[in-house]
Amino acid sequence: MEHTNFDEDICFNNTYLLITGKKTIKEFLDSDADLWFLHNPEDQPLRHNNPIYEELLTYFIYTEEYEKCQEIVNLQTKLKQIIYN
């Protein structure tokens, strides 16, 4: 795979796809796509209060991708319910 310069949009979208389960880490590794993420995907799953969610929300509000924002908020809510119920 050819190395390219960092692409913020790819980074934020890859992170979004991974945390929402729309794409697995295996699918990323099997593709020729640039592998930029906001976190180390090999770390433990993100908790509902991880600052990465705020970074994603800020970015997707800026890019006016409000559907993604709603999915992220819904995911945080589900994770919070799992922890506290």
Secondary structure in CASP SS format (residue, H / E / C, confidence):
PFRMAT SS
TARGET T0000
AUTHOR 0000-0000-0000
METHOD secondary structure of the structure
MODEL  1
M C 1.00
E C 1.00
H C 1.00
T C 1.00
N C 1.00
F C 1.00
D C 1.00
E H 1.00
D H 1.00
I H 1.00
C H 1.00
F H 1.00
N H 1.00
N H 1.00
T H 1.00
Y H 1.00
L H 1.00
L H 1.00
I H 1.00
T C 1.00
G C 1.00
K C 1.00
K C 1.00
T C 1.00
I H 1.00
K H 1.00
E H 1.00
F H 1.00
L H 1.00
D H 1.00
S C 1.00
D C 1.00
A C 1.00
D C 1.00
L C 1.00
W C 1.00
F C 1.00
L C 1.00
H C 1.00
N C 1.00
P C 1.00
E C 1.00
D C 1.00
Q C 1.00
P C 1.00
L C 1.00
R C 1.00
H C 1.00
N C 1.00
N C 1.00
P H 1.00
I H 1.00
Y H 1.00
E H 1.00
E H 1.00
L H 1.00
L H 1.00
T H 1.00
Y H 1.00
F H 1.00
I H 1.00
Y H 1.00
T C 1.00
E C 1.00
E C 1.00
Y H 1.00
E H 1.00
K H 1.00
C H 1.00
Q H 1.00
E H 1.00
I H 1.00
V H 1.00
N H 1.00
L H 1.00
Q H 1.00
T H 1.00
K H 1.00
L H 1.00
K H 1.00
Q H 1.00
I H 1.00
I H 1.00
Y H 1.00
N C 1.00
END
